[in-house]
Amino acid sequence: MSFIQYISIGTTLIFLFIVFKLVAKKQLREEFSIIWVLSAVFLNVIAFWRSGIEVMADFFGVYYPPSVLYIVLFLLIIVYCLHLSVLLSRQRGQIKNLTQEVALLNERLNEQLNEKTKEE
């Protein structure tokens, strides 16, 4: 193995350790960690199997093999951004519903308090 392979493997293992540590500390949710773990595993496989880039390039018909990595990682980033956009949209709807519900409950509470003060 070459020196760059050792660096790649070491870097991805450190990255995996950081991701798992963030999940353990509850700073990163499991559903978000999956994409990072898969990316690190993919990079580790490529670091071990150097000819894998050439095999993928031949499969996709790409002339310059390292560009396959950029294409794959770019597509993964796009999919992840779409996933985050869906989550953000869902959470905005939930926040709006919760805000409206709290406002209604607050209004009911104020009405009940006003009725009690009138009775006394």
C-alpha angles and dihedrals in degrees: 000000000000128000093253090055091055090049092048094048093045092048094050092047091051089048091051090050090052092049092049091047091052090050091049091051090049091240091118124038120231094241090058094044093060094076092048093049092048091049092050092047090049091051091046091052090050090049092053096039105044094172088057089083090056092047090052091046091053091047093052094037095242117156099206108050099205089059088068088069091053092048093049094045092046091052091048090052091051092050091047092050089051090050091050091048091054091049092047092050092049092049093049089055091048092049091050091050092047092049091052092047092050090049091052092047091048090051092050091049092051091049091051092048091050091050091051093050091050091052093053 
